[in-house]
Amino acid sequence: MGMVHPSGSIALNRARVVRASRFRRVLMTLAVLASAVALGGCFGEEGYDLPTRAMKELSPQMLAQLQAKNMPKDSPILVRLFKEESELEVWKQDTSGRYALLKVYPICRWSGDLGPKVKEGDRQAPEGFYAITPGLMNPNSNYYLAINTGFPNAYDRANNRHGAFLMIHGDCSSRGCYAMTDEEIGEIYALARESFLGGQKEFQIQAYPFRMTPANLARHRNNPNMPFWQMIKQGYDHFEVSHLEPKVDVCDRHYVFDAVAPGNSTKPLNFTPTGHCPQYQTDPTIAEAAQEKQRHDEYVLAQLVKDNVPVAPLNTGTDGGMNRVFVAKLDNPTYTYDNEGHLHVPPLQPGRLPPALSPPLGSESDTTAAIAEPPGAPGSGLHNLFGSLFASRHDAEPPAASVPAAVQTANAGAIAPKPRQAAHESPAAAAALRPKSIEAAKSEPPKPQPAVAQSSQPTPQQQAAAFAPPASGNGLISGAQPVVPAGSFDSRWGM
C-alpha cells in the first residue's frame, strides 16, 4: 500500500510525472531543431522561420477530427499515394488498434508516367513500400517542408533501381516527387511529427499507380508494369482486409508481405533481398481474408477482360498528373510568393507536357466512399466480406448477375491487431526529427529558378481525355470544393 499524497491519489501523481516526462521530451526536440537550424545558417529576416513551419501545431479543426474518430493525437500513421487519382491518404491508428482513414489530400503535382522509378533522371515518382524514419523528415526543404520517401529501398536496390531525393513536399512542383500545396504538406508533416513523438519509430508509405481495383487493372492490362503491380497489390489487399500495417520483407528480388515462420517453427525468418526466400507462410490472422479478396478480384478482372473493356493508352501524351481541383494553377503563369516570402512555382514547367487531370469531369474519386468504418468487434459474427470491402467500388464490378455469390467469411474487423511494443524513444530518436545541417544540404536537389511558362496549353478537357478512370459518382473528391483561384486552399480538405 502506498501513502496518498495530500494533493491527490498515487495514480494522479503518476499521471503528472508521465505528462511532465512527455513535455520534457517535446522541449528537447524543439531545442535540437532550433540549434540545428542555427548551425545550418537558416535565418530568415524575422528569425528562425523554418522551425516554425516544422513545429506548427495541428489546427483546432484537425484536433476535433481526431477526437471525433477516436484517434489519439500521437498515435501511429500510415500514408497511401495514388498517382492516377492524384490523391494522398493519411490513415491513423484509432483506439481499437487498427488504422482508419483520417483524411484525403489531393496531390497538386506528380511527374512521369504510371510505373515505378527505375533510374536517375527518368522523372518517375516511386511506387512500392517505404519506411519513413524521423531522419527522413526535412524541415529545411527548398520546397517548404519535405518527407523523403527513402528511395531506393531494399527491393529497389535488389533490382538495380537508382535515384535519390524522391520526396513528398510542398510548392506544387515535381520532378519525380509527389508535390502538395504548402498547407497540405504542413499538416501531413505535423501528423507525422506527432506520431514520432508518440513513439512510432517509422511509418509506412504505400505508393501505387492507381487504386488496385479490378476495373483499373483491366484498363491497364497491357501495361508492361503489370507483374510489378500485381505483386504490390498483395500488400494493398492485406491492408484493405485488415486495416493493419503490412509487414514488408524482400527476398529473391520481390516483396513479401506478413510472412511468419511456418507451422510451429520457432526459428526466426531470415530475408535477403537478392537471396532465396526462406520457407514461410502468410500470417494466418489475415491469410484467409486476403486470399478471398484476391479470388474475388481475379474473377471480376477476368470478366472485364472477357468483356473487352477499353485499354488505357501506354503513352498518354502527358507528364504526370494533378488533381482537378488545382486546374486554376495551370492558367496562372506567374510565380507568386506567400506571406513568408516562399516562392510558389506553377506546376507546368517550361518545355514539359501538361499533366493529366483527375478525377474526370462529372465524376468523383473512389475515395468518397472509402472512409473506413470502425471494424466490428471480434466475435461479432459473420457477414458478407465483400459487402463491406467493396461497397465503395461498385463501379469496378460487372452487374450482379455475372458475379457469383460472395463467400461468407469472417468480418475483416475480427482480425486482431498486431500487438505494439511499448515505445520509449530516446533523445537521439527525437533529435532525428531534424537532420543535421550538413545532411540537410544534401537532402534534395536545388530548386529551379523561375522561368516564363509556355503560353500555349491544352484545354482541361483535352488533358482530361488522356486520363479517364471509371466514373463513379456525382462530383469532386471528398472534401474538395469547386476550383478557385490559386493560393486559397486553406481548410478545404477535411473529410
Secondary structure, DSSP 4 states (H G I P E B T S, - for coil): --PPBTTB-HHHHHHHHHHHHHHHHHHHHHHHHHHHHHHTT--BTTB-HHHHHHTPPPPHHHHHHHHHTT--TTS-EEEEEETTTTEEEEEEE-TTSSEEEEEEEE-SEE-S-SS---STTS-PPP-EEEEEPGGGEETT-TTSSEEE---S-HHHHHTT------EEESTT--SSSEE--HHHHHHHHHHHHHHHHTT---EEEEEESS---HHHHHHTTT-TTHHHHHHHHHHHHHHHHH-SPPPEEEETTEEEESEE-STT--SPP---TTSPPPS-EE-HHHHHHHHHHHHHHHHHHHHHHHTTPPPPPS--SSSSEEEGGGGGGGG--S-EE-TT--EE--SS-TTSPPPEEESPTT---GGGG-PPPPPPPTTS-EEEHHHHHSGGGGGGS--GGGSPPPPEEE-GGGSPPPPPPPP---HHHHHTTS--HHHHHTSSPPPPPP-PPPS----HHHHHHT--PPP-SSSSSTT--S---TT--TT----
